[in-house]
Amino acid sequence: MNKTELITDILNLYDEVEGLRNQVISLKTARGGLCNVEHEPTISFIDKKMIEFGKKEAFRKSIYSWNVVNVHYDDEAEQFIATSFDNWLKNKIIKDRIPSFMSFDEFLNYFNTDLKDLYEKEKAEELADKKEEEDE
């Protein structure tokens, strides 16, 4: 390995480290990990409600309401099978409507709990409907 290749490899490592640092910062920011209580300004009740409303609205506008979990009965396994979370997620999110200041991955990280809760709710509803159809 000559000096040029060594220098190039070192510079590439610096770029990779910087990219990973940025990724860690964005993940911590999305999860609220960088909030310093001492320096955080006081937020009024109305501000809190507006932030909550904006979060709900951004989530609502970024997902398809009609695309629900698909549940079907597998005769061989003799059980109900539901769409996996990952497959459901691919078809549920409207990528063009994610807020412009967020990447797709940031959206997934920020709304991870909300998405999992929605998946479980839809899955339970569809499973109940399918079981009801089976009973009839």
KALINDA-V418301 format. One line per field, one symbol per residue. phi: phi as a letter, one per 20 degrees, with the letter a starting at -180 (. if undefined). burial: I if it has 24 or more other ideal C-beta (glycine too) atoms within 12 Angstrom, else O. A space follows every 10 residues. Layout:
# KALINDA-V418301
phi: ???
burial: ???
This chain:
# KALINDA-V418301
phi: .effffffff ffffffffff ffffffffff enfefdffdf ffdfgfffff ffffffffff fecffeedfe cbeeffelbe ddgfgffffg eeeeffdfgf edefffffff dgffffffgf ffffffffff ffffff
burial: OOOOOOOOOO OOOOOOOOOO OOOOOOOOOI OOOOOOOOOO OOOOOOOOOO OOOOOOOIIO OIIOOOOIIO IOOOOOOOOI OIOOOOOIIO OIIOOOOOOO OOOOOIIIOI IOOIIOOIIO OIIOOIIOOI OOOOOO
